[in-house]
Amino acid sequence: MPVIARMLASAPQTMQGEAVIVVPDEGDIQCLANPEGVTLRWALRSNGESPLEALAALELPLRERHVFFAAEKTEAQPARAALIERGLAKHEFLAATYWMRD
């Protein structure tokens, strides 16, 4: 959460897009500063939503796009493959492993 909060707070006010944030349950939703043109959508793991499903549901523009995906290792690796499969060049996304399950 701290990374996406910082990214949204420091983003140019002209930025447009959607930020999908996956949290354990409704109690984890926070008020985040974000550019007016960026829609926040909260996905809840308690409702069975996953980062990979949220990624697959995103409608991506054909140009001027960038995807930041951060998740557990077993989710970040398939996200990289899915983004390339969807036609994104490697400079158009970052799929980062932020933690590993024990």
All heavy atoms as an XYZ file, in Angstrom:
787
protein
N       0.805     -1.202      0.000
C       0.000      0.000      0.000
C       0.855      1.277      0.000
O       0.509      2.210     -0.714
C      -0.942     -0.027      1.201
C      -1.922      1.103      1.220
S      -3.149      1.074     -0.089
C      -4.114     -0.307      0.422
N       1.961      1.311      0.742
C       2.740      2.561      0.753
C       3.247      2.972     -0.628
O       3.259      4.155     -0.951
C       3.905      2.251      1.694
C       3.413      1.158      2.569
C       2.490      0.342      1.705
N       3.632      2.007     -1.455
C       4.158      2.348     -2.780
C       3.078      2.965     -3.657
O       3.285      4.019     -4.259
C       4.760      1.097     -3.470
C       5.120      1.389     -4.905
C       5.970      0.615     -2.707
N       1.926      2.344     -3.743
C       0.862      2.884     -4.595
C       0.364      4.214     -4.053
O       0.049      5.123     -4.817
C      -0.292      1.865     -4.804
C      -1.233      2.322     -5.917
C      -1.079      1.631     -3.538
C      -0.652      2.296     -7.291
N       0.324      4.372     -2.742
C      -0.094      5.655     -2.155
C       0.863      6.765     -2.565
O       0.423      7.861     -2.958
C      -0.173      5.542     -0.632
N       2.172      6.496     -2.500
C       3.161      7.504     -2.913
C       3.068      7.795     -4.408
O       3.146      8.946     -4.829
C       4.579      7.033     -2.580
C       5.006      7.313     -1.167
C       6.509      7.131     -0.975
N       7.050      5.881     -1.484
C       7.081      4.734     -0.814
N       6.601      4.677      0.421
N       7.591      3.655     -1.348
N       2.911      6.757     -5.204
C       2.820      6.947     -6.654
C       1.618      7.814     -7.024
O       1.733      8.723     -7.853
C       2.726      5.598     -7.364
C       4.000      4.805     -7.321
S       3.804      3.155     -8.039
C       3.788      3.560     -9.778
N       0.488      7.543     -6.423
C      -0.713      8.315     -6.727
C      -0.602      9.758     -6.229
O      -0.999     10.685     -6.920
C      -1.946      7.646     -6.121
C      -2.373      6.337     -6.778
C      -3.422      5.636     -5.935
C      -2.877      6.576     -8.198
N      -0.062      9.922     -5.039
C       0.058     11.271     -4.466
C       1.022     12.142     -5.268
O       0.833     13.359     -5.356
C       0.498     11.188     -3.009
N       2.051     11.541     -5.854
C       3.045     12.327     -6.584
C       2.807     12.356     -8.092
O       3.553     12.994     -8.828
C       4.451     11.797     -6.293
O       4.584     10.478     -6.789
N       1.771     11.687     -8.557
C       1.482     11.654     -9.997
C       1.035     13.022    -10.487
O       0.409     13.790     -9.743
C       0.386     10.625    -10.276
N       1.332     13.347    -11.739
C       0.867     14.616    -12.297
C      -0.659     14.694    -12.258
O      -1.332     13.685    -12.493
C       1.362     14.586    -13.742
C       2.310     13.454    -13.856
C       2.063     12.538    -12.708
N      -1.182     15.845    -11.974
C      -2.636     16.002    -11.894
C      -3.319     15.757    -13.232
O      -4.522     15.559    -13.292
C      -2.993     17.387    -11.342
C      -2.712     17.535     -9.860
C      -3.450     16.478     -9.029
O      -4.664     16.324     -9.109
N      -2.696     15.736     -8.222
N      -2.558     15.759    -14.315
C      -3.125     15.504    -15.646
C      -3.210     14.013    -15.964
O      -3.777     13.636    -16.985
C      -2.259     16.188    -16.710
O      -0.910     15.721    -16.582
C      -2.304     17.700    -16.571
N      -2.673     13.160    -15.098
C      -2.677     11.717    -15.343
C      -4.098     11.187    -15.394
O      -4.971     11.630    -14.647
C      -1.904     10.987    -14.257
C      -1.891      9.475    -14.430
S      -1.039      8.660    -13.083
C       0.590      8.617    -13.788
N      -4.309     10.225    -16.269
C      -5.605      9.566    -16.381
C      -5.407      8.066    -16.334
O      -4.370      7.563    -16.761
C      -6.294      9.963    -17.674
C      -6.655     11.430    -17.725
C      -7.483     11.760    -18.949
O      -7.767     10.908    -19.783
N      -7.896     12.997    -19.041
N      -6.371      7.369    -15.823
C      -6.293      5.926    -15.797
C      -7.078      5.330    -14.654
O      -7.982      5.956    -14.099
N      -6.689      4.119    -14.312
C      -7.365      3.391    -13.250
C      -6.319      2.725    -12.370
O      -5.354      2.152    -12.867
C      -8.284      2.321    -13.844
C      -9.050      1.525    -12.813
C     -10.014      0.520    -13.425
O      -9.903      0.220    -14.633
O     -10.870      0.024    -12.682
N      -6.507      2.823    -11.076
C      -5.661      2.127    -10.113
C      -6.525      1.072     -9.438
O      -7.530      1.402     -8.802
C      -5.094      3.094     -9.080
N      -6.141     -0.175     -9.629
C      -6.857     -1.273     -8.991
C      -5.993     -1.750     -7.837
O      -4.843     -2.136     -8.032
C      -7.109     -2.436     -9.975
C      -7.863     -3.558     -9.274
C      -7.862     -1.950    -11.196
N      -6.544     -1.688     -6.650
C      -5.786     -2.024     -5.446
C      -6.474     -3.211     -4.774
O      -7.652     -3.137     -4.419
C      -5.716     -0.816     -4.497
C      -5.121      0.380     -5.241
C      -4.900     -1.157     -3.252
C      -5.292      1.706     -4.548
N      -5.725     -4.289     -4.650
C      -6.266     -5.510     -4.052
C      -5.884     -5.522     -2.578
O      -4.712     -5.403     -2.229
C      -5.722     -6.761     -4.764
C      -6.319     -8.019     -4.146
C      -6.013     -6.698     -6.258
N      -6.891     -5.652     -1.722
C      -6.681     -5.694     -0.276
C      -7.400     -6.917      0.298
O      -8.299     -7.471     -0.345
C      -7.178     -4.393      0.413
C      -6.336     -3.188     -0.010
C      -8.647     -4.138      0.130
N      -7.015     -7.344      1.507
C      -7.656     -8.530      2.099
C      -9.176     -8.413      2.241
O      -9.910     -9.310      1.853
C      -6.977     -8.675      3.453
C      -5.629     -8.066      3.242
C      -5.873     -6.907      2.317
N      -9.637     -7.305      2.820
C     -11.088     -7.142      2.974
C     -11.431     -5.667      3.048
O     -10.559     -4.805      3.018
C     -11.631     -7.913      4.179
C     -10.972     -7.525      5.481
O     -10.886     -6.321      5.778
O     -10.543     -8.434      6.214
N     -12.706     -5.380      3.165
C     -13.220     -4.007      3.124
C     -12.581     -3.092      4.179
O     -12.397     -1.903      3.949
C     -14.739     -4.039      3.302
C     -15.426     -2.791      2.832
C     -16.931     -2.960      2.816
O     -17.428     -3.839      2.091
O     -17.600     -2.199      3.548
N     -12.221     -3.647      5.316
C     -11.605     -2.861      6.380
C     -10.229     -2.326      6.021
O      -9.703     -1.449      6.711
N      -9.640     -2.826      4.950
C      -8.316     -2.376      4.525
C      -8.354     -1.247      3.501
O      -7.306     -0.742      3.090
C      -7.528     -3.557      3.944
C      -7.245     -4.596      5.005
O      -6.553     -4.266      5.980
O      -7.743     -5.730      4.870
N      -9.530     -0.853      3.070
C      -9.657      0.252      2.119
C      -9.278      1.551      2.818
O      -9.679      1.800      3.951
C     -11.094      0.332      1.561
C     -11.385     -0.927      0.738
C     -11.296      1.591      0.736
C     -12.813     -1.043      0.266
N      -8.482      2.354      2.128
C      -8.000      3.614      2.688
C      -8.351      4.767      1.760
O      -8.557      4.585      0.567
C      -6.481      3.573      2.848
C      -5.990      2.480      3.758
C      -4.475      2.456      3.830
O      -3.806      3.438      3.580
N      -3.929      1.300      4.193
N      -8.368      5.939      2.323
C      -8.550      7.150      1.531
C      -7.175      7.542      0.991
O      -6.254      7.787      1.770
C      -9.141      8.259      2.403
S      -9.449      9.766      1.475
N      -7.027      7.557     -0.331
C      -5.746      7.887     -0.943
C      -5.880      9.121     -1.823
O      -6.863      9.264     -2.561
C      -5.256      6.721     -1.816
C      -5.006      5.390     -1.126
C      -4.579      4.346     -2.159
C      -3.945      5.528     -0.051
N      -4.886      9.986     -1.748
C      -4.829     11.132     -2.653
C      -4.503     10.603     -4.043
O      -3.663      9.714     -4.190
C      -3.759     12.108     -2.190
N      -5.196     11.115     -5.045
C      -4.931     10.692     -6.412
C      -5.354     11.775     -7.398
O      -6.218     12.594     -7.074
C      -5.653      9.371     -6.721
C      -7.147      9.468     -6.602
O      -7.665      9.592     -5.506
N      -7.858      9.429     -7.717
N      -4.751     11.784     -8.583
C      -5.169     12.758     -9.587
C      -6.652     12.592     -9.913
O      -7.175     11.465     -9.887
C      -4.298     12.427    -10.796
C      -3.114     11.725    -10.238
C      -3.636     10.966     -9.045
N      -7.296     13.674    -10.259
C      -8.727     13.651    -10.543
C      -9.078     12.677    -11.664
O     -10.137     12.048    -11.653
C      -9.196     15.065    -10.929
C     -10.675     15.252    -10.891
C     -11.043     16.703    -11.077
O     -10.616     17.538    -10.257
O     -11.747     16.988    -12.057
N      -8.179     12.500    -12.631
C      -8.438     11.624    -13.768
C      -8.132     10.160    -13.523
O      -8.255      9.343    -14.428
N      -7.740      9.807    -12.310
C      -7.432      8.420    -11.987
C      -8.533      7.856    -11.094
O      -8.796      8.366    -10.013
C      -6.058      8.280    -11.285
C      -5.817      6.843    -10.841
C      -4.944      8.750    -12.205
N      -9.179      6.823    -11.566
C     -10.227      6.147    -10.816
C      -9.590      5.100     -9.912
O      -8.735      4.337    -10.364
C     -11.206      5.447    -11.779
O     -11.737      6.408    -12.674
C     -12.315      4.748    -11.024
N      -9.997      5.069     -8.665
C      -9.543      4.021     -7.739
C     -10.594      2.931     -7.687
O     -11.783      3.215     -7.523
C      -9.337      4.580     -6.333
C      -8.273      5.648     -6.141
C      -8.165      6.019     -4.677
C      -6.930      5.202     -6.677
N     -10.145      1.701     -7.858
C     -11.055      0.560     -7.732
C     -10.426     -0.405     -6.745
O      -9.268     -0.789     -6.870
C     -11.277     -0.135     -9.067
C     -12.308     -1.264     -8.950
C     -12.764     -1.777    -10.294
N     -11.760     -2.505    -11.028
C     -11.446     -3.786    -10.826
N     -12.059     -4.477     -9.870
N     -10.536     -4.379    -11.561
N     -11.186     -0.764     -5.730
C     -10.706     -1.665     -4.689
C     -11.220     -3.064     -4.977
O     -12.415     -3.268     -5.164
C     -11.176     -1.186     -3.322
C     -10.599      0.148     -2.979
C     -11.140      1.370     -3.270
C      -9.362      0.405     -2.331
N     -10.305      2.364     -2.827
C      -9.197      1.804     -2.236
C      -8.356     -0.409     -1.809
C      -8.090      2.397     -1.658
C      -7.248      0.186     -1.217
C      -7.121      1.563     -1.148
N     -10.314     -4.024     -5.016
C     -10.669     -5.433     -5.202
C     -10.400     -6.142     -3.877
O      -9.367     -5.916     -3.247
C      -9.841     -6.040     -6.330
N     -11.324     -6.968     -3.470
C     -11.237     -7.604     -2.162
C     -10.937     -9.093     -2.282
O     -11.704     -9.841     -2.902
C     -12.545     -7.412     -1.388
C     -13.058     -5.984     -1.278
C     -14.398     -5.958     -0.563
C     -12.044     -5.106     -0.568
N      -9.841     -9.512     -1.677
C      -9.527    -10.949     -1.676
C     -10.616    -11.732     -0.945
O     -10.913    -12.868     -1.292
C      -8.167    -11.205     -1.030
C      -7.001    -10.822     -1.935
C      -5.695    -11.362     -1.360
N      -4.540    -10.907     -2.085
C      -3.954    -11.592     -3.070
N      -4.440    -12.743     -3.454
N      -2.876    -11.121     -3.668
N     -11.235    -11.107      0.062
C     -12.305    -11.791      0.802
C     -13.512    -12.091     -0.096
O     -14.323    -12.958      0.223
C     -12.737    -10.964      2.011
O     -13.227     -9.698      1.599
N     -13.621    -11.396     -1.221
C     -14.681    -11.659     -2.206
C     -14.173    -12.571     -3.320
O     -14.834    -12.737     -4.335
C     -15.182    -10.353     -2.824
C     -16.019     -9.549     -1.864
O     -16.409    -10.029     -0.805
N     -16.284     -8.303     -2.205
N     -12.956    -13.102     -3.158
C     -12.393    -14.000     -4.152
C     -11.663    -13.310     -5.282
O     -11.280    -13.951     -6.257
N     -11.479    -11.991     -5.183
C     -10.790    -11.256     -6.241
C      -9.279    -11.395     -6.077
O      -8.774    -11.416     -4.957
C     -11.196     -9.784     -6.214
C     -12.677     -9.589     -6.482
C     -13.121     -8.156     -6.284
O     -13.375     -7.778     -5.121
O     -13.184     -7.427     -7.290
N      -8.584    -11.482     -7.195
C      -7.130    -11.614     -7.148
C      -6.485    -10.544     -8.032
O      -7.127    -10.018     -8.945
C      -6.707    -12.997     -7.636
O      -6.779    -13.067     -9.046
N      -5.215    -10.252     -7.799
C      -4.518     -9.285     -8.654
C      -4.503     -9.701    -10.122
O      -4.668     -8.867    -11.011
C      -3.106     -9.247     -8.075
C      -3.267     -9.649     -6.653
C      -4.381    -10.663     -6.664
N      -4.327    -10.988    -10.403
C      -4.285    -11.444    -11.792
C      -5.636    -11.289    -12.481
O      -5.718    -10.918    -13.653
C      -3.802    -12.890    -11.868
C      -2.320    -13.069    -11.524
C      -1.977    -14.546    -11.391
C      -1.438    -12.394    -12.555
N      -6.714    -11.544    -11.756
C      -8.052    -11.337    -12.320
C      -8.311     -9.855    -12.572
O      -8.873     -9.486    -13.603
C      -9.120    -11.903    -11.397
C      -9.111    -13.411    -11.317
C      -9.980    -13.955    -10.200
O     -10.307    -13.218     -9.254
O     -10.312    -15.143    -10.284
N      -7.876     -9.024    -11.648
C      -8.048     -7.579    -11.829
C      -7.256     -7.098    -13.036
O      -7.737     -6.269    -13.822
C      -7.610     -6.837    -10.563
N      -6.061     -7.609    -13.206
C      -5.233     -7.250    -14.355
C      -5.902     -7.679    -15.658
O      -5.966     -6.910    -16.617
C      -3.853     -7.893    -14.224
C      -2.865     -7.638    -15.351
C      -2.541     -6.158    -15.456
C      -1.606     -8.450    -15.139
N      -6.415     -8.886    -15.690
C      -7.072     -9.391    -16.899
C      -8.304     -8.566    -17.266
O      -8.631     -8.424    -18.449
C      -7.457    -10.858    -16.708
N      -8.964     -7.994    -16.274
C     -10.188     -7.216    -16.518
C      -9.910     -5.789    -16.970
O     -10.822     -5.106    -17.447
C     -11.042     -7.197    -15.248
N      -8.670     -5.321    -16.839
C      -8.346     -3.949    -17.226
C      -8.457     -3.753    -18.731
O      -7.983     -4.574    -19.507
C      -6.917     -3.594    -16.813
C      -6.669     -3.188    -15.385
C      -5.173     -2.921    -15.189
C      -7.469     -1.971    -14.995
N      -9.066     -2.646    -19.117
C      -9.068     -2.248    -20.521
C      -7.885     -1.318    -20.703
O      -7.837     -0.237    -20.103
C     -10.376     -1.566    -20.880
C     -11.540     -2.531    -20.916
C     -12.778     -1.928    -21.533
O     -12.654     -1.091    -22.457
O     -13.864     -2.291    -21.082
N      -6.941     -1.738    -21.500
C      -5.718     -0.960    -21.696
C      -5.795     -0.149    -22.980
O      -6.245     -0.650    -24.009
C      -4.512     -1.896    -21.749
C      -4.283     -2.772    -20.520
C      -3.155     -3.755    -20.780
C      -3.975     -1.904    -19.316
N      -5.340      1.099    -22.924
C      -5.310      1.897    -24.152
C      -4.266      1.329    -25.118
O      -3.390      0.558    -24.724
C      -4.912      3.295    -23.662
C      -4.247      3.064    -22.358
C      -4.828      1.821    -21.773
N      -4.353      1.717    -26.371
C      -3.418      1.213    -27.370
C      -2.066      1.921    -27.316
O      -1.068      1.400    -27.806
C      -4.021      1.349    -28.768
C      -5.276      0.505    -28.997
C      -5.855      0.766    -30.383
C      -4.969     -0.978    -28.817
N      -2.034      3.126    -26.756
C      -0.766      3.862    -26.657
C      -0.782      4.717    -25.406
O      -1.796      4.806    -24.724
C      -0.522      4.702    -27.903
C      -1.641      5.671    -28.216
C      -1.389      6.383    -29.552
N      -2.512      7.181    -29.945
C      -2.794      8.389    -29.471
N      -2.016      8.946    -28.593
N      -3.852      9.043    -29.874
N       0.365      5.324    -25.117
C       0.520      6.164    -23.916
C      -0.027      5.447    -22.685
O      -0.938      5.914    -22.018
C      -0.157      7.520    -24.101
C       0.473      8.346    -25.195
C      -0.125      9.734    -25.297
O      -0.476     10.301    -24.242
O      -0.239     10.240    -26.424
N       0.563      4.308    -22.416
C       0.078      3.472    -21.312
C       1.255      2.987    -20.484
O       2.383      2.889    -20.961
C      -0.702      2.283    -21.857
C       0.167      1.409    -22.772
C      -0.646      0.440    -23.548
N       0.213     -0.380    -24.408
C      -0.234     -1.368    -25.139
N      -1.519     -1.665    -25.125
N       0.589     -2.073    -25.886
N       0.949      2.724    -19.235
C       1.941      2.115    -18.356
C       1.194      1.355    -17.265
O       0.246      1.861    -16.681
C       2.863      3.155    -17.712
C       3.972      2.495    -16.955
N       5.105      2.009    -17.572
C       4.107      2.197    -15.651
C       5.892      1.454    -16.661
N       5.301      1.558    -15.490
N       1.630      0.131    -17.026
C       1.015     -0.710    -15.995
C       2.048     -0.967    -14.910
O       3.172     -1.368    -15.204
C       0.525     -2.056    -16.586
C       0.014     -2.976    -15.486
C      -0.547     -1.829    -17.645
N       1.668     -0.714    -13.676
C       2.483     -1.060    -12.517
C       1.735     -2.150    -11.782
O       0.588     -1.956    -11.363
C       2.693      0.155    -11.612
C       3.416     -0.180    -10.339
C       4.773     -0.446    -10.339
C       2.731     -0.234     -9.131
C       5.437     -0.768     -9.161
C       3.381     -0.549     -7.953
C       4.737     -0.812     -7.967
N       2.361     -3.310    -11.638
C       1.744     -4.456    -10.976
C       2.703     -4.897     -9.881
O       3.858     -5.210    -10.155
C       1.548     -5.595    -11.992
C       0.865     -6.808    -11.430
C      -0.492     -6.989    -11.576
C       1.591     -7.787    -10.763
C      -1.129     -8.115    -11.064
C       0.966     -8.915    -10.249
C      -0.400     -9.073    -10.403
N       2.236     -4.918     -8.658
C       3.065     -5.368     -7.535
C       2.265     -6.388     -6.741
O       1.115     -6.139     -6.382
C       3.443     -4.193     -6.651
N       2.894     -7.547     -6.502
C       2.182     -8.612     -5.796
C       3.182     -9.640     -5.289
O       4.395     -9.453     -5.393
C       1.172     -9.273     -6.734
N       2.648    -10.728     -4.798
C       3.455    -11.852     -4.343
C       4.105    -12.507     -5.564
O       3.585    -12.416     -6.680
C       2.545    -12.842     -3.608
C       3.266    -13.831     -2.719
C       3.718    -15.073     -3.446
O       3.081    -15.452     -4.440
O       4.719    -15.665     -3.013
N       5.224    -13.148     -5.373
C       6.013    -13.709     -6.481
C       5.195    -14.592     -7.417
O       5.323    -14.502     -8.640
C       7.204    -14.488     -5.925
C       8.107    -15.045     -6.987
C       9.294    -15.770     -6.377
C      10.198    -16.329     -7.454
N      11.361    -17.021     -6.881
N       4.337    -15.446     -6.854
C       3.566    -16.362     -7.703
C       2.490    -15.645     -8.520
O       1.884    -16.246     -9.404
C       2.914    -17.488     -6.873
O       2.019    -16.903     -5.922
C       3.960    -18.344     -6.179
N       2.242    -14.365     -8.212
C       1.303    -13.563     -9.000
C       2.046    -12.630     -9.950
O       1.579    -12.359    -11.059
C       0.383    -12.769     -8.075
C      -0.518    -13.665     -7.254
C      -1.240    -12.938     -6.139
O      -0.653    -12.036     -5.513
O      -2.405    -13.286     -5.887
N       3.199    -12.126     -9.537
C       3.961    -11.187    -10.369
C       4.526    -11.861    -11.608
O       4.514    -11.273    -12.696
C       5.071    -10.530     -9.552
N       5.023    -13.071    -11.478
C       5.601    -13.762    -12.630
C       4.568    -13.996    -13.745
O       4.826    -13.664    -14.900
C       6.257    -15.069    -12.196
C       7.533    -14.826    -11.404
C       8.148    -16.101    -10.850
O       7.461    -17.087    -10.604
N       9.457    -16.070    -10.643
N       3.381    -14.534    -13.444
C       2.387    -14.694    -14.512
C       1.873    -13.351    -15.042
O       1.464    -13.261    -16.197
C       1.255    -15.484    -13.869
C       1.730    -15.935    -12.545
C       2.968    -15.190    -12.216
N       1.903    -12.308    -14.211
C       1.469    -10.984    -14.673
C       2.381    -10.491    -15.786
O       1.913     -9.919    -16.774
C       1.445     -9.990    -13.516
N       3.695    -10.689    -15.635
C       4.644    -10.293    -16.690
C       4.279    -10.959    -18.013
O       4.198    -10.309    -19.056
C       6.073    -10.677    -16.295
C       6.660     -9.838    -15.236
C       8.122    -10.240    -14.959
N       8.523     -9.706    -13.675
C       8.583    -10.390    -12.547
N       8.326    -11.677    -12.529
N       8.931     -9.807    -11.421
N       4.062    -12.264    -17.955
C       3.721    -13.011    -19.167
C       2.398    -12.529    -19.759
O       2.271    -12.377    -20.981
C       3.661    -14.503    -18.861
N       1.419    -12.265    -18.907
C       0.107    -11.817    -19.380
C       0.196    -10.450    -20.053
O      -0.462    -10.211    -21.077
C      -0.882    -11.764    -18.215
N       1.005     -9.567    -19.513
C       1.136     -8.236    -20.105
C       1.830     -8.295    -21.464
O       1.425     -7.605    -22.403
C       1.862     -7.303    -19.142
C       1.045     -6.931    -17.903
C       1.922     -6.318    -16.830
C      -0.091     -5.985    -18.278
N       2.843     -9.116    -21.570
C       3.513     -9.286    -22.867
C       2.545     -9.912    -23.871
O       2.452     -9.482    -25.022
C       4.796    -10.125    -22.705
C       5.847     -9.301    -21.943
C       5.335    -10.582    -24.062
C       7.071    -10.080    -21.508
N       1.784    -10.894    -23.412
C       0.793    -11.541    -24.273
C      -0.257    -10.551    -24.761
O      -0.779    -10.671    -25.871
C       0.128    -12.685    -23.503
C      -0.741    -13.576    -24.353
C      -1.247    -14.768    -23.559
O      -0.412    -15.594    -23.142
O      -2.480    -14.861    -23.358
N      -0.562     -9.557    -23.939
C      -1.552     -8.542    -24.320
C      -0.958     -7.453    -25.200
O      -1.633     -6.500    -25.557
C      -2.174     -7.926    -23.061
C      -3.091     -8.913    -22.353
C      -3.753     -8.328    -21.155
N      -4.728     -7.312    -21.514
C      -5.469     -6.653    -20.630
N      -5.353     -6.927    -19.347
N      -6.311     -5.733    -21.012
N       0.325     -7.596    -25.538
C       0.931     -6.676    -26.496
C       1.701     -5.514    -25.904
O       2.124     -4.623    -26.638
N       1.906     -5.507    -24.598
C       2.689     -4.428    -24.006
C       4.176     -4.708    -24.201
O       4.635     -5.847    -24.062
C       2.394     -4.282    -22.511
C       1.169     -3.427    -22.181
C      -0.096     -4.220    -22.345
C       1.279     -2.862    -20.801
N       4.922     -3.672    -24.515
C       6.374     -3.769    -24.586
C       6.915     -3.717    -23.161
O       6.258     -3.180    -22.255
C       6.940     -2.619    -25.408
N       8.102     -4.246    -22.962
C       8.664     -4.305    -21.608
C       8.824     -2.931    -20.968
O       8.760     -2.817    -19.750
C       9.983     -5.065    -21.611
C       9.778     -6.548    -21.841
C      11.054     -7.325    -21.732
C      10.769     -8.794    -21.958
N      11.965     -9.616    -21.821
N       8.996     -1.878    -21.765
C       9.119     -0.533    -21.183
C       7.752      0.060    -20.802
O       7.696      1.116    -20.190
C       9.860      0.406    -22.143
C       9.072      0.767    -23.368
N       9.089     -0.012    -24.501
C       8.242      1.798    -23.618
C       8.293      0.543    -25.405
N       7.769      1.638    -24.892
N       6.669     -0.639    -21.115
C       5.331     -0.140    -20.804
C       4.764     -0.691    -19.497
O       3.640     -0.366    -19.122
C       4.348     -0.481    -21.930
C       4.641      0.247    -23.226
C       3.631     -0.087    -24.298
O       3.468     -1.295    -24.621
O       3.004      0.860    -24.806
N       5.537     -1.526    -18.803
C       5.023     -2.063    -17.549
C       6.154     -2.420    -16.601
O       7.301     -2.585    -16.997
C       4.132     -3.294    -17.788
C       4.867     -4.522    -18.249
C       5.415     -5.416    -17.334
C       5.004     -4.788    -19.599
C       6.082     -6.550    -17.755
C       5.669     -5.925    -20.032
C       6.213     -6.809    -19.108
N       5.775     -2.521    -15.337
C       6.647     -3.056    -14.296
C       5.802     -4.034    -13.505
O       4.756     -3.653    -12.958
C       7.177     -1.953    -13.384
C       7.950     -2.422    -12.152
C       9.200     -3.197    -12.558
C       8.311     -1.257    -11.271
N       6.202     -5.284    -13.489
C       5.524     -6.299    -12.681
C       6.525     -6.725    -11.619
O       7.482     -7.436    -11.898
C       5.078     -7.477    -13.539
N       6.316     -6.242    -10.415
C       7.299     -6.411     -9.344
C       6.841     -7.410     -8.294
O       5.666     -7.447     -7.926
C       7.558     -5.063     -8.675
N       7.799     -8.197     -7.826
C       7.566     -9.091     -6.695
C       7.852     -8.301     -5.427
O       8.963     -7.845     -5.223
C       8.512    -10.313     -6.764
O       8.201    -11.044     -7.939
C       8.347    -11.192     -5.542
N       6.841     -8.119     -4.596
C       7.020     -7.355     -3.362
C       7.167     -8.234     -2.136
O       7.566     -7.781     -1.087
C       5.881     -6.356     -3.178
C       6.245     -5.009     -3.755
C       6.481     -4.861     -5.112
C       6.414     -3.913     -2.946
C       6.854     -3.646     -5.638
C       6.777     -2.693     -3.475
C       6.992     -2.562     -4.817
O       7.383     -1.363     -5.335
N       6.804     -9.522     -2.260
C       6.991    -10.435     -1.158
C       6.881    -11.856     -1.687
O       6.465    -12.077     -2.822
C       5.997    -10.192     -0.024
C       4.562    -10.490     -0.375
C       3.909    -11.672     -0.201
C       3.612     -9.613     -0.971
N       2.612    -11.579     -0.655
C       2.403    -10.316     -1.138
C       3.645     -8.275     -1.400
C       1.262     -9.752     -1.686
C       2.519     -7.726     -1.952
C       1.342     -8.464     -2.088
N       7.298    -12.799     -0.851
C       7.187    -14.221     -1.186
C       6.512    -14.952     -0.033
O       6.826    -14.692      1.130
C       8.573    -14.812     -1.441
C       9.208    -14.249     -2.693
S      10.915    -14.729     -3.038
C      11.116    -16.303     -2.326
N       5.588    -15.811     -0.373
C       4.926    -16.622      0.653
C       5.923    -17.588      1.242
O       6.828    -18.065      0.573
C       3.764    -17.410      0.061
C       2.606    -16.542     -0.280
C       1.396    -17.389     -0.643
N       0.335    -16.485     -1.057
C      -0.198    -16.472     -2.258
N       0.164    -17.330     -3.177
N      -1.141    -15.603     -2.561
N       5.741    -17.913      2.513
C       6.622    -18.898      3.172
C       6.241    -20.299      2.774
O       5.187    -20.656      2.472
C       6.532    -18.761      4.696
C       7.103    -17.422      5.147
O       7.991    -16.896      4.475
O       6.649    -16.942      6.204
